[in-house]
């Protein structure tokens, strides 16, 4: 018999952190999807949004149950007070689908990490279920994207005639980008395209949010984020264009001219800072899988830029009392001084 059936196993720091993050992200997602559902007209896209809402609600309820059983404080997260479903349409149906597909990718990454860092069987089962249902959501959304001609595949490359080994140190390139670099590897192309995809969606999202934010400082913060995303798109696209490879389409035209806020400034700031944190992680993965030194340097430089931008966002959230403190360990030294 499993030992966990014989006695109660406390939640580890990793499990608490994962559950807390899941609650925050899913409570935010519920607000966003409810607003999307109040505006969506396309039947296929509506069905995907309804499924996404069901998943997020189930996740929040399950985390609530676990925290209640553990007598752990349930996070505040986001509530109906953070969304106005009656606000004017800010994004098109097309944007809703692109957004939910991207969030599906985000969920697959975060849930796989949560599963791999959890020990208790019930928590592992929960995140295994999250992975399975999010995979289904992503596949549903991707099928509709393909059917509607909205998805840009990564570029095709020729099939080699034979297997080759590397014989020249120039394969690794140089940090100063001097001289002719070797052609991009398939994995390097894949990551460039993926990072362009993320930034094009992020730029369109933050462009819309900058129109509706109520606090001037938040609006200005979003405007800087829009410009940073555009800069990164251009940097990545230039790498592809040098080798005559296409870049993904953009979504700026899917943002309306509405200035009526569907979400609270608190929710919008949390969403953008969460996306920035995910972006920093993705740049790190991209750098580690790109053997060319100039690409690794590029990702490191851009990570530092958005890292600084993330710090500015955190300061705004702290200043306005919007940052809910994540789970943390006890400061024993401070207690000893009491």
MARKOLLO-138869 format. One line per 2 residues: number of its first residue (from 1); their letters; for each residue x, y, z of C-alpha. Coordinates in nm, 3 decimals, m for minus. Example, Ala and Ser with C-alpha at 12.3 -4.5 7.8 and 13.67 -1.06 7.14 Angstrom:
1> AS> 1.230,m0.450,0.780  1.367,m0.106,0.714 .
***
This chain:
1> XX> 0.000,0.000,0.000  0.119,0.352,m0.080 .
3> XX> 0.270,0.513,0.231  0.072,0.828,0.154 .
5> XX> m0.246,0.634,0.223  m0.125,0.551,0.575 .
7> XX> m0.035,0.897,0.699  m0.073,1.260,0.593 .
9> XX> 0.211,1.405,0.387  0.257,1.782,0.415 .
11> XX> 0.278,1.992,0.104  0.633,2.080,0.003 .
13> XX> 0.745,2.434,m0.081  0.744,2.339,m0.449 .
15> XX> 0.389,2.206,m0.433  0.260,2.509,m0.244 .
17> XX> 0.429,2.741,m0.494  0.283,2.554,m0.791 .
19> XX> m0.068,2.550,m0.646  m0.052,2.917,m0.549 .
21> XX> 0.066,3.014,m0.899  m0.203,2.798,m1.060 .
23> XX> m0.471,2.968,m0.851  m0.350,3.315,m0.942 .
25> XX> m0.320,3.239,m1.314  m0.649,3.053,m1.342 .
27> XX> m0.849,3.307,m1.143  m0.712,3.570,m1.381 .
29> XX> m0.793,3.352,m1.683  m1.154,3.314,m1.567 .
31> XX> m1.197,3.692,m1.574  m1.043,3.722,m1.920 .
33> XX> m1.238,3.435,m2.076  m1.570,3.555,m1.932 .
35> XX> m1.512,3.888,m2.105  m1.416,3.714,m2.430 .
37> XX> m1.731,3.501,m2.415  m1.946,3.811,m2.374 .
39> XX> m1.813,3.941,m2.709  m1.728,3.638,m2.926 .
41> XX> m1.948,3.574,m3.230  m1.775,3.283,m3.405 .
43> XX> m1.933,2.953,m3.293  m1.611,2.750,m3.320 .
45> XX> m1.409,3.000,m3.122  m1.685,3.019,m2.861 .
47> XX> m1.668,2.645,m2.807  m1.293,2.663,m2.738 .
49> XX> m1.340,2.954,m2.498  m1.615,2.769,m2.313 .
51> XX> m1.388,2.467,m2.271  m1.103,2.691,m2.151 .
53> XX> m1.335,2.853,m1.894  m1.446,2.513,m1.767 .
55> XX> m1.085,2.404,m1.721  m0.983,2.719,m1.533 .
57> XX> m1.286,2.697,m1.304  m1.211,2.332,m1.229 .
59> XX> m0.847,2.417,m1.153  m0.942,2.697,m0.913 .
61> XX> m1.193,2.478,m0.732  m0.944,2.194,m0.697 .
63> XX> m0.672,2.424,m0.557  m0.925,2.573,m0.315 .
65> XX> m1.011,2.222,m0.197  m0.647,2.127,m0.144 .
67> XX> m0.563,2.450,0.041  m0.873,2.416,0.259 .
69> XX> m0.778,2.060,0.353  m0.425,2.179,0.435 .
71> XX> m0.555,2.481,0.629  m0.348,2.699,0.396 .
73> XX> m0.481,3.053,0.327  m0.658,3.074,m0.007 .
75> XX> m0.508,3.351,m0.226  m0.714,3.656,m0.315 .
77> XX> m0.633,3.621,m0.684  m0.886,3.783,m0.915 .
79> XX> m1.262,3.808,m0.887  m1.563,3.958,m1.061 .
81> XX> m1.446,4.294,m0.929  m1.154,4.274,m1.175 .
83> XX> m1.362,4.230,m1.491  m1.637,4.426,m1.666 .
85> XX> m1.800,4.195,m1.919  m2.019,4.485,m2.036 .
87> XX> m1.721,4.690,m2.155  m1.695,4.754,m2.527 .
89> XX> m1.515,4.506,m2.749  m1.138,4.556,m2.727 .
91> XX> m1.024,4.257,m2.934  m1.157,4.063,m3.233 .
93> XX> m1.266,3.698,m3.240  m0.943,3.622,m3.424 .
95> XX> m0.742,3.765,m3.137  m0.942,3.556,m2.886 .
97> XX> m0.842,3.238,m3.069  m0.476,3.336,m3.107 .
99> XX> m0.466,3.433,m2.739  m0.621,3.110,m2.610 .
101> XX> m0.387,2.904,m2.830  m0.087,3.088,m2.689 .
103> XX> m0.213,3.048,m2.333  m0.248,2.676,m2.405 .
105> XX> 0.123,2.666,m2.486  0.195,2.860,m2.167 .
107> XX> m0.012,2.612,m1.966  0.163,2.310,m2.113 .
109> XX> 0.500,2.449,m2.008  0.395,2.553,m1.657 .
111> XX> 0.199,2.234,m1.582  0.480,2.007,m1.696 .
113> XX> 0.718,2.193,m1.463  0.465,2.175,m1.178 .
115> XX> 0.427,1.800,m1.231  0.802,1.741,m1.234 .
117> XX> 0.854,1.937,m0.911  0.568,1.775,m0.715 .
119> XX> 0.607,1.473,m0.488  0.267,1.397,m0.336 .
121> XX> 0.059,1.159,m0.546  m0.260,1.369,m0.540 .
123> XX> m0.072,1.678,m0.655  0.100,1.482,m0.931 .
125> XX> m0.237,1.344,m1.037  m0.383,1.695,m1.042 .
127> XX> m0.109,1.830,m1.267  m0.121,1.521,m1.487 .
129> XX> m0.490,1.595,m1.541  m0.409,1.963,m1.605 .
131> XX> m0.156,1.860,m1.869  m0.400,1.625,m2.042 .
133> XX> m0.689,1.873,m2.050  m0.464,2.163,m2.156 .
135> XX> m0.323,1.948,m2.437  m0.679,1.891,m2.554 .
137> XX> m0.752,2.264,m2.534  m0.439,2.349,m2.733 .
139> XX> m0.517,2.089,m3.001  m0.879,2.211,m3.032 .
141> XX> m0.761,2.570,m3.074  m0.481,2.475,m3.314 .
143> XX> m0.718,2.280,m3.539  m0.942,2.586,m3.571 .
145> XX> m0.637,2.807,m3.634  m0.530,2.577,m3.919 .
147> XX> m0.882,2.552,m4.058  m0.916,2.931,m4.066 .
149> XX> m0.568,2.981,m4.216  m0.450,3.177,m3.912 .
151> XX> m0.154,2.963,m3.811  0.190,3.028,m3.958 .
153> XX> 0.398,2.711,m3.965  0.770,2.732,m3.896 .
155> XX> 0.964,2.757,m4.226  1.040,2.442,m4.423 .
157> XX> 1.404,2.345,m4.480  1.557,2.097,m4.730 .
159> XX> 1.604,1.731,m4.638  1.982,1.654,m4.632 .
161> XX> 2.121,1.381,m4.853  2.327,1.231,m4.571 .
163> XX> 2.421,1.264,m4.205  2.717,1.496,m4.140 .
165> XX> 2.938,1.576,m3.842  3.078,1.916,m3.746 .
167> XX> 3.447,1.965,m3.834  3.488,2.343,m3.800 .
169> XX> 3.485,2.561,m3.489  3.309,2.826,m3.696 .
171> XX> 2.995,2.618,m3.640  2.973,2.788,m3.300 .
173> XX> 3.017,3.136,m3.449  3.157,3.427,m3.251 .
175> XX> 3.024,3.668,m2.992  3.109,3.976,m3.198 .
177> XX> 2.916,3.857,m3.504  3.224,3.915,m3.723 .
179> XX> 3.236,3.749,m4.064  2.988,3.517,m4.228 .
181> XX> 2.787,3.302,m3.987  2.677,2.949,m4.074 .
183> XX> 2.311,2.900,m4.172  2.060,2.875,m3.891 .
185> XX> 1.990,2.532,m3.747  1.633,2.402,m3.753 .
187> XX> 1.607,2.440,m3.375  1.737,2.799,m3.395 .
189> XX> 1.475,2.880,m3.658  1.206,2.721,m3.443 .
191> XX> 1.294,2.932,m3.140  1.319,3.254,m3.342 .
193> XX> 0.972,3.193,m3.485  0.831,3.101,m3.144 .
195> XX> 0.972,3.416,m2.985  0.834,3.629,m3.266 .
197> XX> 0.495,3.464,m3.213  0.502,3.542,m2.843 .
199> XX> 0.606,3.902,m2.897  0.352,3.972,m3.172 .
201> XX> 0.071,3.852,m2.947  0.220,4.035,m2.648 .
203> XX> 0.253,4.357,m2.844  m0.110,4.346,m2.961 .
205> XX> m0.233,4.259,m2.613  m0.038,4.532,m2.439 .
207> XX> m0.132,4.782,m2.711  m0.498,4.718,m2.633 .
209> XX> m0.441,4.737,m2.259  m0.256,5.067,m2.294 .
211> XX> m0.574,5.216,m2.442  m0.791,5.123,m2.145 .
213> XX> m0.569,5.145,m1.836  m0.704,5.403,m1.593 .
215> XX> m0.382,5.506,m1.417  m0.143,5.717,m1.622 .
217> XX> 0.167,5.538,m1.490  0.021,5.203,m1.597 .
219> XX> m0.066,5.335,m1.945  0.288,5.465,m1.990 .
221> XX> 0.430,5.134,m1.868  0.225,4.944,m2.125 .
223> XX> 0.333,5.183,m2.399  0.699,5.109,m2.320 .
225> XX> 0.621,4.739,m2.326  0.459,4.774,m2.667 .
227> XX> 0.773,4.940,m2.801  1.004,4.679,m2.645 .
229> XX> 0.798,4.397,m2.799  0.818,4.566,m3.141 .
231> XX> 1.194,4.601,m3.107  1.234,4.232,m3.020 .
233> XX> 1.013,4.131,m3.313  1.239,4.327,m3.545 .
235> XX> 1.556,4.175,m3.397  1.428,3.819,m3.437 .
237> XX> 1.275,3.882,m3.779  1.601,4.028,m3.911 .
239> XX> 1.776,3.699,m3.829  1.523,3.512,m4.038 .
241> XX> 1.515,3.761,m4.326  1.895,3.738,m4.366 .
243> XX> 1.839,3.379,m4.471  1.527,3.456,m4.674 .
245> XX> 1.298,3.290,m4.422  0.947,3.426,m4.352 .
247> XX> 0.830,3.569,m4.021  0.492,3.501,m3.855 .
249> XX> 0.197,3.733,m3.912  0.111,4.011,m3.668 .
251> XX> m0.217,4.078,m3.485  m0.222,4.455,m3.433 .
253> XX> m0.522,4.492,m3.664  m0.726,4.272,m3.428 .
255> XX> m0.728,4.546,m3.160  m1.023,4.787,m3.171 .
257> XX> m1.026,5.158,m3.084  m1.211,5.105,m2.754 .
259> XX> m1.093,5.300,m2.449  m1.334,5.133,m2.203 .
261> XX> m1.151,4.904,m1.960  m1.275,4.544,m1.943 .
263> XX> m1.024,4.463,m1.668  m0.884,4.628,m1.356 .
265> XX> m0.538,4.783,m1.375  m0.433,4.529,m1.112 .
267> XX> m0.528,4.234,m1.334  m0.369,4.382,m1.643 .
269> XX> m0.042,4.453,m1.463  m0.033,4.102,m1.317 .
271> XX> m0.094,3.949,m1.660  0.181,4.145,m1.831 .
273> XX> 0.438,4.080,m1.558  0.354,3.707,m1.570 .
275> XX> 0.406,3.706,m1.946  0.737,3.889,m1.905 .
277> XX> 0.858,3.628,m1.653  0.761,3.352,m1.895 .
279> XX> 0.939,3.537,m2.176  1.263,3.559,m1.978 .
281> XX> 1.246,3.184,m1.922  1.183,3.120,m2.291 .
283> XX> 1.477,3.338,m2.392  1.694,3.131,m2.159 .
285> XX> 1.578,2.809,m2.323  1.636,2.960,m2.667 .
287> XX> 1.989,3.067,m2.574  2.075,2.723,m2.436 .
289> XX> 1.958,2.546,m2.753  2.124,2.788,m2.998 .
291> XX> 2.490,2.686,m3.053  2.571,3.003,m3.246 .
293> XX> 2.741,3.242,m3.003  2.583,3.554,m3.154 .
295> XX> 2.233,3.416,m3.093  2.310,3.329,m2.731 .
297> XX> 2.445,3.681,m2.681  2.134,3.828,m2.842 .
299> XX> 1.899,3.636,m2.611  2.104,3.730,m2.305 .
301> XX> 2.094,4.099,m2.397  1.720,4.097,m2.464 .
303> XX> 1.655,3.905,m2.140  1.834,4.177,m1.945 .
305> XX> 1.616,4.440,m2.114  1.286,4.275,m2.029 .
307> XX> 1.418,4.185,m1.684  1.461,4.554,m1.612 .
309> XX> 1.114,4.619,m1.753  0.973,4.348,m1.522 .
311> XX> 1.133,4.519,m1.220  0.961,4.845,m1.314 .
313> XX> 0.630,4.661,m1.333  0.682,4.500,m0.993 .
315> XX> 0.750,4.842,m0.841  0.424,4.976,m0.985 .
317> XX> 0.230,4.681,m0.844  0.390,4.720,m0.499 .
319> XX> 0.326,5.095,m0.500  m0.044,5.038,m0.567 .
321> XX> m0.085,4.745,m0.327  m0.158,4.501,m0.610 .
323> XX> 0.117,4.245,m0.549  m0.005,3.951,m0.345 .
325> XX> 0.289,3.802,m0.155  0.381,3.455,m0.284 .
327> XX> 0.449,3.170,m0.039  0.783,3.212,0.136 .
329> XX> 0.996,3.049,0.404  1.024,3.166,0.765 .
331> XX> 1.289,3.424,0.856  1.428,3.246,1.164 .
333> XX> 1.694,3.511,1.223  1.430,3.783,1.239 .
335> XX> 1.220,3.575,1.479  1.522,3.522,1.703 .
337> XX> 1.558,3.901,1.738  1.197,3.949,1.841 .
***
